[in-house]
Amino acid sequence: MSDMNRVAGALCVVVIALAAGAQTQSNPNSSTEKPAAAQQIPVIDGAVGPCSLELTVSGTDAKPVYNATVKVHITYGMGGFHHLDLQAGTNSDGKVKFTGMPIKVHHPPLEFDATKDQLEGSLNYDPASECHAHHDIKLEQPKPPAQQQ
């Protein structure tokens, strides 16, 4: 019986070694892993059309702005009866992507407004003229009311 126990013990060691080797192979090194969540571009899907816009938000120092809020109000459909409000925050690279926007909007262009603390910026985008686009928004201090036109 002691020979049988030795064989069983040896088989257990082999099974454990094989399992450990398989686990090591199923966890590749960090260079092949998916990017960290902070670097993935946040995507907000309006689910009402084929168009998309990727934005990069930068600050007064031209560096990407993390967690800037970007908003857009979309009016679309016959007579502009359908409304859609989208809002998303930027990742650590200052990026955010809006997808599923209609190609035809009521009273184009769409105005994307970005804010972070006391800084703000905006961008006009017409999906009919460029359905899939990449643009930048630079955040600045708001101008005093007397200088706005």
N, C-alpha and C positions, 0 to 999 in steps of 0.2 A: 503494500500500500504506500510505503514511503516513496517508491519510484513514481507512483501515480501522482502523488502530491507534488513532487518535483516537476513533473511534466506539466501539470495543471498550472503551477506557479510560473514556469517558463512561458507557457502560452499566454498567461495574463500580462507578463512583462512585454511580450511581443505585441499584443493587442494594444496596450497602453502606448508603446512607442510608436506604433503605426497611427494611432489616433492623434498623438501629439504632432507627428510629422504632417498629417493631413491638415490639422488646424493651422500650423505655421504656414503652409502653402496657400490656404484660403484667405489669409490676411496679408496681402502684398504690402510692400513698403510704402511709405507716404508719398512717393513720387507718382504712383499710379492711382492713388485714392482720389475721390471726388474733391473738388475745391471746397474749402471751408465755407460754411453758410454765409459768413460775412462778405465773401467775395462773389457769391452767386448773385446774379442780377435779379432783384425783386421784380416780379411780373404781376400786373393787375390786368385781368381779362374782362372786357366789357361784354363779350359774347354777342355782339350785334353786327359784326362786319369783318372784313378781311384785313383791314389796315392796322399797322403798328408803328409806334414811335419809341425809339430808345433815346433817353436823355442822359446827359452828363451834367451834373450841377457842380459849379466851382464857386469858390468864395472870392473876396476882394484880392486875396493873395494868389489867385489862379490855381489853388490846390483843391482837390475834390472835397465836397462837403458831405459828411456822414449824417444820415438821418434828417436830411432836409425834407420837408413835406411838399409834395407836388400834387396840385389839384387841377381838374378840368371839369367843366360843365358842358355836356354834349346834348344838343337838341337836334333831333333827326326825324325822318319819316314824313309822310304827307302832312303838310302844314306845320311841321315841327311839334306835333302832339306828343312825341316820345321824348323823355328826358332821361339823362344818365349822368350821374355825378361819380367821378372816379377820384381816388386819392391813394397815394402810396408814398413810402419813405425810401430814401436812397440808401445804398449799401456803403461800405467803407471806401469804395472807389468813386462815390458820388453818382452812381448809375441807378436807373430805374427804367422799366419798360412797360408801356401801355400797349395791349393787344386787343383784338376783337372790336376795333372801332369801325363805324360805318364809313363807306367811301363818300357818301353824300350826306352833308350836314346842313342844317338850317342856319342861314346867316354865317357862312364861313368867313374867316378862318376860326379854328378853335384856339382858345387862349389857355395855355398851360401856365399856372402861377406856382412859383416855388418860394418857400420861406424857410428861414432858419434863424431863430432868435430875432434880432432886429433887422436882419438882411432880407431882401426880397428881389425877385427877378421874374420875368415872364417871357414867353415865346409864343408867337403865332404860327399855327400849323394848319395847312389845308390838305386833308387826306385825298381830295380829288386830284391835286396836282402832284403829290408824292405820297403814295399809299404806304410804302415802307421806308422810314427815314430814321436818321441819326442826327441829333442836334445837341447843342450845348446851351445851357442857361447860366449866366453869370449873376451871382447875387451881389447886390450893392445896398448901401444905405438908402432908405427912401428919400426922395427929394422933398423939400418943403413945399406946401401947397401953392405958394406964389410962383414957383418955378415950373410946376406941372402945366401941361397944355392939353 
